[in-house]
Amino acid sequence: MSTLVRTDPTTSPVLSTTAPNPRPFRLVRHSLALAKRSLIKTWRTPEALIDVTLQPVLFLIIFVYIFGGAVAGSTHDYLQFLLPGILAQTIATGSIAIGVNLNTDISKGIFDRFRSLPIPRSAPLVGAVLGDVVRYVIVTVSTLAIGYLMGFRIDTDPLRAIAGCLLAVLFALCLSWLPVLVSMKVRTPGAVQGLMFALIMPLSFASNVFVGADTLPGWMQAFVDVNPMTHLVASVRGLFLGTPLGSHVWWTLAWCAGFVAVFMPLALRAYRKRI
C-alpha cells in the first residue's frame, strides 16, 4: 500500500512504497492451528474415543457370531462380507461427534472467544473438521485390527487396501459437514446426536452393509441404489476383497463432492448467523 509521509518538515510529502504485511493462506494456517487444538483436546480426553473403538468390536462380534451362520452359513464367510460394511457404518456414525462437540463449545462460549481473535470467521469450523481426521483413522485401524484377530483377511494387494481405507476416511471427512450444519441449527448437543442418528441409521440398514442389496425388498431398491453408503461399502469391499467395483468408486467420490458442495456452504452460513 502506498502512503504519503513527510520526511522533513521543510519539504513536501513524498510517496512511500511500504507494502502491507502479506497474509498468504491465512485461512489454511489458522484452520490448521485450530485443528491442532482439536487433536490436543482429543489426546487429553481419550474416553471420547470409546464410541469409535468399542462400536466396531461389539458390532463385529454380535453380528458375526450370532447372525453369521444364519445369514452366510459360515461365520468366516460372513466376517469377510461384513467387515467393510461395519467399517463404513462406524466411520459414518463417528462423524456425529464433531457436531456434538461444536454444539458443546458454542454453549460454553468458546466460539465467542474465537470471534474476538483476528482469524477468518470460518477457521474454527474448518479446523474442527480437519482435526477430526484422527477419529476416522482410529476407526479404520481398530476395525481392521479386531477383524484380523477374528480371522478377516484382505484378498487384494496393500495398495488397494490402503486406497479402501483412504476412501472411507475421505467419505467421513466430507460427510462431517452435515453434523456441523446440524450443530449450528439445534440448541443442545443431545439434539444433534438424536437427529444425526435418525439420519445415519436408515443409510446404514437400507444398504448392503449387513446383507446383499438384492435381498432387500423391491420397494426399497430405489433408495438402496442411490444410497451413498451402498456405494462406499461396495467400493471398500471391492478394494479389500477383489469383488467387482463397477462405478461404485466414482459414485462414492461424487457423493463426497456433493456433501462438501451442499453442506459446507450451508454450515458456514448458519455459523455466521449464529455466532
Disulfide bonds with the S-S distance in Angstrom:
none
